[in-house]
Amino acid sequence: MNWLLVAEITYALVLILVCLRIVYDTRSTTKTLAYLLFAIFVPVVGMIFYFFFGINYRHRKMYSKKLFENDDLAAKFRQDLLHYSEKTYQENNAEIISNKELAFMVLKDSMSPLTSKNAVKLLVNGENKFPEVLEAIQNAKHHIHIEYYIYEDDEIGRALAEAMITKAKEGVKVRFIYDDFGSRDIRKKLVPKLVENGVEAYPFLKVHFMLLANRLNYRNHRKIIVIDGYTSFVGGINVSDRYINNNGNELYWRDTHLRIDGPGTQYLQYLFLCDWNFCSESVLEPEKQFFPSLPRKIAEQNKIVQIAASGPDSESPTILFSTLQAINLATKEILITSPYFIPGESLLDALTISSLSGISVKLLVPGKSDSILVNSAARSYYNDLLKAGVEIYQYQKGFMHAKTMVTDKKVAIVGTANMDFRSFDLNFEVNAIVYDTQIATELSNIFYNDLKDATKIDAIQWANRPLYRQLLEKAARLLSPLL
């Protein structure tokens, strides 16, 4: 009995310490309450779950983003970015004046410059993306930098690998970062083959059993390709055959990617170098070849591009902040596509306020998701949005995986971040923001074309769904901060 009493007292003390840590360390009130309830009412398992999945690495800075060892040089670099961005704004005032607060917020928050003289191309689905990628790799002269969450050892994965190997043998420096969880299938065969043939390849946050928890929770969800510091690709499409719809796949996969030629590539390069220096435990200096001062040719287009990126390494959730600011600045229309929609209070309020203010808000989500729990949690938010007048459409042709937003046909956002807690707070993510009427209109047209294969949710019918379904969805919503 004495040992039992000692065990109970010890457990109570440990629980109190864990609860104090949760309160001190967790930024979100909602997540704090979720972790506290889980730790208190699910003995032992709740505490273990928090230490596995809840530790806030943003407070501990998972790794440093410093590329400059010399602080004076770093300060000069920041000053140059500010000057360059101010000049870009002054020379292109008409294109971005209605969203200047968004541009300067991203600049101040993450030092991501506002860039001009970019050529931008929207790529719909893998069948349009991968030919462009393979051609750009074939034309590489100095270096190829590739970073992916999911990279599979299938037909397109092997084709891209062969392209990397070919260029490495030609003397082009090829560097490859793969998420060790999302791309776990390539670790045994494909990665060793790449390394044997001259490609430098490293996993992001290598998964070991003893470190399983945190390293599974904080994943690198970015999809970045940078070629010669000038051409880049970013968006939602991973390297997998399932993203290509002309190869006999049973499920139609709808996704969107972006190609950038010009200075907009340079912040993607910066992100890659930071991730590379962390993964490889070596130091790649910001050489001139990585950041060419002038494009190889002046782009015929003059698209204004800015990159928003965040993760456990950033001071603040830049992607969430940029999303909220874009919504707040919209005056006519907001079009959102997201495969995983668990908005949280701030985003839910922003969309509700916009809709109640007379702004047309349309949300396109999958009719069927690849996660029953996530889909149920997402559905629990629909009723509040529908009451506010938000139009919600469920895609029926296949799986909608695109992560895009268009506001007022002036700003187009394409990237890797979903509208959920994980993308805003846990994963390493990146979005491209294009301040351009033509690109925004093109992405808007793509959105409305997708609506032809979607069904609109009727607000009255949705509110009158069976109570047991609503109860299950609200129960799943309780776990939404943990999903």
Secondary structure, DSSP 8 states (H G I E B T S, - for coil): -HHHHHHHHHHHHHHHHHHHHHHHH---HHHHHHHHHHHHHSTTHHHHHHHHHT--HHHH-SS-----SSHHHHHHHHHHHHHHHHHHHHHTHHHHGGGHHHHHHHHHHH----EEEEEEEEEESHHHHHHHHHHHHHT-SSEEEEEES-B-SSHHHHHHHHHHHHHHHTT-EEEEEEETTTTGGGTTTHHHHHHHTT-EEEEES---GGGHHHHHHS-B---EEEETTTEEEEES--BSGGG-TTS--SS-EE-EEEEEESTTHHHHHHHHHHHHHHHHSS-----TTTS-SS-SS--SS-EEEEEEEESTTSSS-HHHHHHHHHHHH-SSEEEEE-SSB--HHHHHHHHHHHHHTT-EEEEEEESS-S-HHHHHHHHHHHHHHHHTT-EEEEE-SSEE---EEEETTTEEEEES--BSHIIIIISBEEEEEEE-HHHHHHHHHHHHHHHTTEEE--HHHHHTS-HHHHHHHHHHHHTGGG-
